[in-house]
Amino acid sequence: MNTGIAHRPVLHSLLAAGAGAVAPHILELPLWIIAVFAIGAAWRYACEAFQWYRPGRFVRLTLMLLILVAVFRQYGTLLGRDPGMALLITLLGLKFLELKTQRDFVVSLFVFYLVILGSFLYSQSLWLGVWALLAVAACTAALMHLMQPAGMDLRRRLRLSGMMIAKALPLMVIVYLLFPRISGTLWGLPADAHSGLTGMSDTMQPGSIRSLSESSEIAFRVSFDGASPPARELYWRGLVLTETDGRGWRRAQPIATDKVSFTPLSAPLSYQVTLEPSDKPWMPALDLPATRPKDARLQSDFTLKHNDPVRERLNYSLSSYTRYRTGAPDRAERAATLRLPRNTSARVRALAEGWRRENDDPLRVAQAALDYFRHDNFVYTLNPPLLGDDPVDEFLFGTRRGFCEHYAAAFVTLMRAAGIPSRVVLGYLGGELNTAGNYLIVRQSDAHAWAEIWTPERGWVRVDPTGAIAPERIELGLDAVRRLEQQGVVLGSLPADAVLHALELGWFEYVGLHARWYWDLTNMAWYRWVVDYGKERQERFLTSLGLDEISWSRLVSLLFAVALVLTLAYALILLRRKKSVDPALAAYLRFCRELARTGLIRAPYEGALDFARRCTQRRPDLKDHVDNITGRYLRCRYSGHDSAEELRLLKREVSAFRT
């Protein structure tokens, strides 16, 4: 196929289909990758439209080598998801420069299908599914244009492409539902397939949670079997940090156990969690979890850890107690939760020891520390100043401005200096109630740090020093704190009514919030019924059909049997379908019947032009009408252009024709 000026519309269809296939990758790949593809497409268009220079084989080979080097420098390898997709897209841009034959066009279109499929390596969201369906339709329409460059207009190509996809959907759904599933992913994904996942680290440095709070990405969703607890009880336990060097905190290695020692003081709460992938093994649970899900371990510090890093959405059911009394720590755990770095400043030690001399009760010492935060000009802020080598001392006696990790680290350090076992807990606080679906949305911005101290009477007791100076963070969430700070409100300075008034939503904000909720609910339904259709869900579906005892071999046989029946049924419909008559031919036959009433009968062997010539010889008075109708009929039938206007004029002239 010569792709010259006469076939420029085919090139337009190809470029449009390519743009649709590559568009989702703009969000995932470096912009220079997309730019190479766009430059190749624009250059190819300019070659046709403006007769630009078309690079020869040597230039194309040189460009290909440069692309390989650039991709390698970007990723350090040519293997993996990201470098693989980068190579595919950039070399497609280079492929545009050598399009000559029909085979070149077909190969490019088939690679577009592969690029569309590759976008699902990054996301399986609903919007991507819809976009991919439209992109496949565009590629199929471009393929039709390639095979019949002058046979049908754009609207007809798109309509036919959509019909083909719609006819394939029933078979696709059956294959999707019945094809045997295996646990885990269908193929081993490369290491970079999980890069870019956001999640909580197993260490805490000054500012680490502050940086995480900037992310609006969803961490997990929670559906309670009954009413949701109040916001002040929504502490989602992630991991416990006990070891510190004075600046950072890290976790010790807790012991996995089948049973933890605690006494519940409230009724259990049952709920289901949908955890987003984080490439971390931590499984958030409402403080305090009483059970462990499948493929998870309950640690001695009451945290849940999955057997593997969470790299796919994970559903699990739990029950928790919001009020409890734990057992005593063992000797090693007690020693670890009392240990202080040698470089702990004398001022910090003196402050804590003074409180302990005044109070033997650990809870009273903790209250003294909270009063110190509350009454000595401490400020909770989303933008704390940077701290030096001794962050606790600088925070307590210098800046006095900090985020939750500053207060948690300082509080635990003070408690240990006072001889009270204590530790830092990382997790999430609160969540946004989606009233459209009646579930909580917990975002990465809800990440939080608090403290636990051990008392002989109650065991490990949660103490959140943030609540002493910013109760709005506990009751209303971080988003409310952010909005108040943007309005210049000093946290803790306004009564509750004034705070609620300051947080009232405008009409546009209200509509936008509810639209976001409904969109998230739609995405949840998409995930539950499409993306999360794995081995276990398939087994439940087959059980509901009474096929719970069926083997894989029989399932495959059933799948092929259903596909065969559908194929035969469709073929039968095609065979029985009445052959459609070309509308231009139908109009011309009506014209011939009108002429036959005057004795001008068209012979079976007689073509339209010969018949028109004979009619005008017999009836010169009809020459103009006969010539116009015949010419218009021939243009509609054989010109190769699907002109609705020409057909409409033909039908009108035939209807108006009288002998």
Secondary structure, DSSP 4 states (H G I P E B T S, - for coil): ---SGGGHHHHHHHHHHHHHHHGGGGGTS-HHHHHHHHHHHHHHHHHHHS-PPPP-HHHHHHHHHHHHHHHHHHHS-S-SHHHHHHHHHHHHHHHGGG--SHHHHHHHHHHHHHHHHHGGGT---HHHHHHHHHHHHHHHHHHHHHHSTTTS-HHHHHHHHHHHHHHHHHHHHHHHHHSPP-SS-SS---GGGGTT-----SEE-TTHHHHHTT---EEEEEEESSPPPPGGG-EEEEEEE-EE-SS-EE---PPEES---EEE-S--EEEEEEEPP-SS-B--EESSB----TTEEEETTS-EEESS---S-EEEEEEE-SSEEE----HHHHHHTT---TT--HHHHHHHHHHHHH--SHHHHHHHHHHHHHHTT-EE-SSPPP--S-HHHHIIIII-EE-HHHHHHHHHHHHHHTT--EEEEEEEE--EEETTTTEEEEEGGGEEEEEEEEETTTEEEEE-THHHH-HHHHHH-HHHHHHHHHTTPPTTSS-HHHHHHHT---HHHHHHHHHHHHHHHHHHHHIIIIIT--HHHHHHHHHHTT-TT--HHHHHHHHHHHHHHHHHHHHHHHHHSPPPPPHHHHHHHHHHHHHHTTT-PPPTT--HHHHHHHHHHH-GGGHHHHHHHHHHHHHHHHSS---HHHHHHHHHHHHH---
